Every structure is written in C-alpha cells, then in structure tokens.
Amino acid sequence: MQVGAVLTSDISYEEALQRVLDAPRPVVLRFQVGSRQPQAGPDQVVMAWSEGSLGVEWARDALFLRGLEIQRIHSHGLVAQQPGLRVGDVLVQINHLDTADLGPDDAMKLLMQHHPSSLQLTFHQTPAWLRHTKTVARAIVHVSSLLQDAWVVYEVWRAIAAFALFCAIYWTDEILFFPIRFL
C-alpha cells in the first residue's frame, strides 16, 4: 500500500497517517487484502488459512475457558508447518471474533465451513508453566473422577454384601430353627 509515492511498509504508522491528513482532497484510499501479516502480540501466533487441512485435534479449553485448545498436531497439516505452535496453545480468535465468546460449537462451525473464504486464526501460546499447571489440574480431575467411580463401586459392593449377609442370616435362621417350629 502507498501514500502518494511512498510505500507504507517503509514508514511508521504515525507518518503514514500524517501523510494522509496532509494530502490534497479528495483522498483515494486503496487497500490490498492480505498483503501484510497482522501484528501479533509477543505470546500470539497469527496465521492465514484458506486451503488444506489444519491437521489439528481440538478440545474446549475447559480449565480457563479461553477458546479451542490444540490437543494434537498432525505432521501433514498447516499448523505443524507454523513455527511457534504446539499442543496446549489456544485458538483465541477467528477473523477477529473471540472464540471464547463464540463458544466451542460455533467456533468449530466457522472452522469447518470456511471455504472458499480464508480465515485469519490467532493463537495464544501457552507458557510452559501453564501447560504443566493444566496437566496437573487434569490429573487431579482424573484422579478425583476415579475416586468417585471407586466410591460408587464401593457402595454397590457394600449393598451387595449387605444383601448377601441378610440372606445368609435369614436362611441360617430358617435352616437352624426349622425343626423347632414343628415340635
């Protein structure tokens, strides 16, 4: 893109804005779609996706509710070719729409039905300490669900044992005291 004869990639934003303000009227603005990658934050990766497979398995970021979390990256997909992305990173925006606001189902619909238009995907890189924290939290949830399942199994066996004990006492009573009733 240019302001007059000067390329905007060669000047700062403020200088480009000042050149537009100082230009004689009327000003004609021309934009080229997708010519520059949007600026991402230090912990973000932005990629354009128009064709091919992303090669990602997703899960809802259940711990922090930030969007869709990368659960697995397949080597054949575009995400595997994107430097900086790894398992645990979170898709936070699709075309500047916040995936946490969209919800996991609508975000997945956008990803599945994007053709023929391209999508701009913004990922939040999850720091190592947070990935480890999430791993520990998942392990705690898994262990607690196992304990809950074990408790249910314990209660079922306890009920079976109580019923068996009742039957044993009842039939022992019937067998031992059966002759006395007829005397």
C-alpha positions in Angstrom: 0.0 0.0 0.0 1.2 3.5 -0.7 0.5 7.1 0.4 1.4 9.1 -2.6 4.7 7.6 -3.9 5.8 6.3 -0.6 5.2 2.6 0.5 3.6 2.3 3.9 5.8 -0.6 4.7 8.8 1.9 4.7 7.3 4.4 7.1 5.7 4.4 10.6 2.0 4.3 11.2 2.1 7.9 12.5 3.9 9.2 9.5 1.5 7.4 7.1 -1.4 8.9 8.9 0.1 12.4 8.8 0.7 12.0 5.0 -3.0 11.0 4.5 -4.1 14.0 6.6 -1.8 16.4 4.7 -2.7 15.0 1.2 -4.8 17.2 -1.1 -8.5 16.4 -1.1 -10.2 14.2 -2.3 -8.1 11.4 -1.0 -8.4 8.0 -2.6 -7.5 5.0 -0.4 -6.7 1.7 -1.9 -6.1 -1.4 0.2 -4.6 -4.7 -0.8 -6.2 -7.6 1.1 -3.9 -10.0 2.9 -0.7 -8.3 1.8 0.8 -7.9 5.3 0.6 -10.2 8.2 -1.2 -8.6 11.1 0.9 -7.7 14.1 0.7 -10.3 16.8 1.4 -9.9 20.5 4.6 -11.5 21.9 2.6 -14.6 23.0 0.4 -14.9 19.9 0.8 -16.5 16.5 -1.4 -15.3 13.7 -1.8 -17.3 10.5 -4.0 -17.1 7.4 -5.8 -20.3 6.4 -7.5 -20.6 3.0 -7.0 -24.2 1.9 -5.7 -27.5 3.0 -6.0 -29.2 6.4 -5.0 -27.6 9.6 -4.1 -31.0 10.9 -5.3 -30.3 14.5 -7.4 -32.1 17.0 -9.2 -29.6 19.2 -10.7 -29.6 22.7 -12.5 -27.0 24.6 -10.2 -25.1 27.0 -12.2 -26.3 30.0 -9.8 -25.0 32.6 -9.6 -21.4 31.6 -12.4 -21.1 29.1 -10.4 -19.2 26.5 -11.4 -21.0 23.3 -10.3 -24.1 21.5 -7.2 -25.8 22.7 -4.8 -27.8 20.5 -4.9 -31.3 21.7 -2.8 -32.9 19.0 -0.9 -31.7 15.9 -0.7 -34.0 12.9 2.5 -33.7 10.8 0.6 -33.3 7.5 -1.3 -30.2 8.5 -0.6 -26.4 8.2 -0.3 -25.9 12.0 2.6 -28.3 12.0 4.4 -26.1 9.5 3.6 -22.9 11.5 6.6 -22.1 13.8 5.7 -21.5 17.4 2.6 -23.5 17.7 2.4 -26.6 20.0 0.0 -28.7 21.9 -1.7 -26.7 24.6 -1.8 -23.5 22.6 -5.3 -22.0 22.3 -7.2 -20.6 19.3 -8.5 -17.3 20.6 -9.7 -15.6 17.5 -11.2 -16.5 14.1 -11.3 -13.4 11.8 -11.1 -11.2 14.9 -14.0 -13.0 16.6 -13.2 -14.1 20.1 -13.6 -17.9 20.3 -14.4 -17.8 24.0 -17.5 -15.6 23.1 -18.4 -17.8 20.2 -18.3 -21.0 22.2 -16.7 -24.2 21.1 -19.5 -25.4 18.8 -19.8 -22.1 16.8 -16.0 -21.8 16.6 -15.8 -25.3 15.2 -18.6 -24.5 12.7 -16.6 -21.5 11.5 -13.5 -23.7 11.0 -15.4 -26.4 9.2 -17.4 -24.2 6.9 -14.8 -21.6 5.9 -14.4 -22.4 2.2 -14.0 -20.6 -0.1 -13.0 -17.6 2.0 -9.8 -17.5 4.0 -9.7 -17.2 7.8 -7.3 -15.4 10.0 -6.5 -17.5 13.0 -5.0 -16.1 16.2 -3.4 -18.5 18.6 -2.4 -17.7 22.2 0.9 -19.5 23.0 0.5 -21.2 26.4 3.6 -20.8 28.5 5.3 -23.9 29.8 4.3 -23.3 33.4 0.7 -23.0 32.4 0.8 -26.2 30.3 2.3 -28.0 33.3 -0.4 -26.5 35.6 -3.1 -27.6 33.2 -1.6 -31.1 33.1 -1.5 -31.3 36.9 -5.1 -30.0 37.1 -6.3 -32.6 34.5 -4.5 -35.3 36.6 -6.3 -34.1 39.7 -9.6 -34.1 38.0 -8.9 -37.6 36.5 -7.9 -39.0 39.9 -10.9 -37.4 41.6 -13.2 -38.9 39.0 -11.5 -42.3 39.5 -12.0 -41.9 43.3 -15.6 -41.0 42.7 -16.1 -44.1 40.5 -14.3 -46.2 43.1 -16.7 -44.8 45.8 -19.7 -45.8 43.6 -18.2 -49.3 43.1 -17.6 -49.5 46.9 -21.2 -48.5 47.7 -22.5 -51.1 45.2 -20.4 -53.9 46.7 -21.4 -52.8 50.1 -25.0 -53.1 49.2 -24.4 -56.5 47.6 -22.5 -57.6 50.8 -25.3 -56.3 53.0 -27.9 -58.2 50.9 -25.7 -61.4 51.0 -25.4 -61.1 54.8 -29.1 -60.6 55.2 -29.8 -63.7 53.0 -27.2 -65.7 55.0 -28.7 -64.8 58.3 -32.3 -65.4 57.1 -31.5 -68.8 55.6 -29.3 -69.8 58.6 -32.3 -68.9 60.8 -34.6 -70.9 58.6 -32.4 -74.0 58.5 -31.4 -74.0 62.2 -34.7 -73.3 63.7 -36.9 -75.1 61.1 -37.2 -78.3 63.3 -38.2 -76.3 66.4 -41.3 -74.9 64.7 -42.8 -78.3 64.2 -42.4 -79.5 67.8 
